[in-house]
Amino acid sequence: MLEVRNIDVLYADAQALFELSIDVDEGEIVTLLGSNGAGKTTTLRAISGILPPTNGDILFRGESLTSIPAHRRADMGIALVPEGRELWPQMTVRENLELGAYGKRARKNLSSSFEKVYALFPRLEQRTKQLAGSLSGGEQQMGAIGRALMGQPRLLMLDEPSLGLAPILVQELFATIRRLHDQEKLTILLVEQNLVKALEVAGRAYVIETGRIKMQGPSAELLEDDSIRSTYLGV
């Protein structure tokens, strides 16, 4: 479904990614691992069109995204749940969700998308007229995921979704990710600070260091790798 081929990405004059390549097959959950500043968020932003690569290519379902702007990528089925949620705080829950369905394809199915999101997150339906800025952290994360789902994505990218959540909410979050994968058949690319949870839910993983892929493989194997355990898990 997704092919990232040898991309370089710059922040102003500083290079953040160096010939980075990853693949995500349809129906997979793949996670990107690495320390802060390694290039994980940059990779998601490059795929979504926020930070276009200076070299290399990104293909989605066989089509190059090089000349396709971010809003069209969203309409093609690429959705990003950004780190920090980034809801519009002075808009209601429903208004935030509706903005996720601005594309032509998603707009046609607005009612059914609301039904699916509210079925997945009943608390959002209970707070539909509440300002998003007044929600708890867990509810805001539900809103951010729900907003992405309103666009009817084929590829859902999640950037640090458990950041700032209480342990019980982290458990609920990963149960939701499993449900989206198993029941909704979504392909998921996950960046997550909770490396054990990420490796447990994903089938494969890539390890990024200073903008380059250092390791890759099945999650179960990486979870048992001594270098991964010592560097990222502290064991």
N, C-alpha and C positions, 0 to 999 in steps of 0.2 A: 504493500500500500504506500509506504513512505520510503524514499531513498534519498539520503543526504550524502552527497558525493564531493569529498575533498574541499569543503568550504573554508574560506578565510573570512573572518568578520572583525571589523574595526570599531572601537569606540573612540571617535575623534582620531588622534594619531596613535593610539595604543591598540595593538592587535590582541583580540580576545580569543579567537579560535584559529587553529593552524591545521589546514588540510583535514578537517574533521569529517569522518564518515560514519553513518549509522544506518541501519535498516529496521523498519517495523513492518512485519507482515500483517495482513488482515486477520483480525481476531486475536491478536497478541496483546499481552501487557508487557511492556518493556520499561525498565527503569534506568535512569541516569544517576550515577553515584559520583561523589567527589566532594572535596572540601569547599568552603565558601570561597567564591572568586575563581573557581576552577573553569567555569564556562557553561554550566548547566542551564541557567536561565537564558544566557545569550543564545544557546542552541535553540531553545523553544521560541525565542523572539525572532530568530532567523527563519524558522519554519513558518511562523505565523505572518511574516512579512513586515514586522516592526523594525528589524535591523537587517536589511538586505546584505547578502554576502558580497565581498569584492571579487572573489574567485570561487570556482566550483559551481555546483548545481544542486537543486532540490527538486525531486520529482514526487508528485502525488498521483497515485493511480496511473502512473506512466506518463503524466503530463508535467513538463517543466514549469516551475513556478517563477522563473527568473523575471519575467515581465508582468507578473500578475500581482496587483497591489493587495494589501492586507484585507480590505473589505471584500474583495472578490474571493480570496482564499477562504474566508469565513463562509461565504455562500456556497463554496465547493464542498464544505463539510469539515473544515479544520477549525477547531475551537480551542481556545486557550483560557484556562482558569488561572489568572495571574497570582503571583505571590502577594499576600496582603489583601486579597479579595477585590479591592478597588470597586466597590459598589458606589453608586451616587447617593450620599447620605441624606440629602434633602428631598429625595424622591421616594415614593412608596415601594414596598416590596413588589407589588404587581407591576409598577412602572419600570423598575429595574429588570424584571423578568421579560417584560414585553420588548425592551430594547435589545435583548438577545435574539429576537426573531425579526430583525429589521430586513433581512435578506428576502428576495422574492420567493425562493423555495420554501423558506420557513414561514413566511407570512401567510401562505395559503393554508397552513395547518396550525394556526395559532391556538384555536380552541382545544384541539387534541393534545397539543404540546403542554398547555396549562394543566390539563387533566393528568398527564404523565408526571409532570414535575410535582404537582400537589400530591399525587399518590406516593411518590418517592419521598417527599418531604412534607408530611401533613402540617408541621409547624409553620411552614411558609403560607399555607392556605389560611391558617388561623390568624396570621399577621399580615394578610394581604394588603390592608390599608395603612399599615404602620410604616413610619419612616425607616428606611434601611439603616440609617445611622444610629437608631435606638436599639437595634438588635444586639443580642449577645454575640460573642465571637463565633460560637458554633453555628448559630443561626445565620450569621453573615456568610460563613463558608457554605452553608446550604444554599444561600441565595446566589453566591458566585457560581457554584456548580449548576444550579438550576438555570441561571441565565445562559450559561454555555449550552445546556441541553435544549433550550428553547430554539436554538439555531439548527437543531436536528443534525448534529455532527456525525461524521463517519470516523474521525480521529479526534479523541478528546485528550488534550494535554493539560496536565495538572502540575502546577509549580508550587511546591512546598505546602500542600493542602493541610497538613496537620500542625503547621506553625502556630504556636500560641494556644492550642486547644488542650483542655484537661484530658487526662488519660482515658476516661470513659468515653469522651467524645471522639478520641482517636480511634478507639475500637469501633464505634459506630461509623466513622468515616471509612475505614478500610472494609467494613461490611458492605457499605454502599458501593465502593469501587468494585468489589467482587460481584455485586448484584448487577451493576452496569455492564460488566464484562460477560457474566454468565447468562443473564436474562435478556438484556438489551442488545447483546452481541456487539458492544462497542470495542473498537481498538483503542488502546490507552497507552500514552507515553507519559511516564511519571517521573517527576523530580521530587525527592522527599528526604527530609532530614533524618527521619526515623528509618535507618538503613535496614534494621532487622525486619520491620514491617514491610518495607518496600521489596526486599528480596523474597519475603514469604508470599507476597501477592503477585509478583511478576514472574514470568517464565524465563526471561533473559534480562541481562543487565550489561551496561557499559560503564566503565570507570574512566572519568575525565580528570586529567591533571594538567594544570596550566594550559588549557585550551586544546589539549591533544587527548586522543583515546589511548589509555595505557593498557587496559585489559577489557575483555569481553567474554561472555559465555553464559551458560545456564545459571540461573540464580542460585540453585542448590549448591553448585560447585563453588561459586564465588563466596557463598556464605561460609563454606568450610575452608576457604583459602587462608593460610596463615597471615599473609601480608595484608589482606583485606581486614581480617579480624584484629590485627594489631594496630593498623593505621586508622581505621574508621570505627571499630567497635571497642577498642581499648582492652582487648583480651588476648 
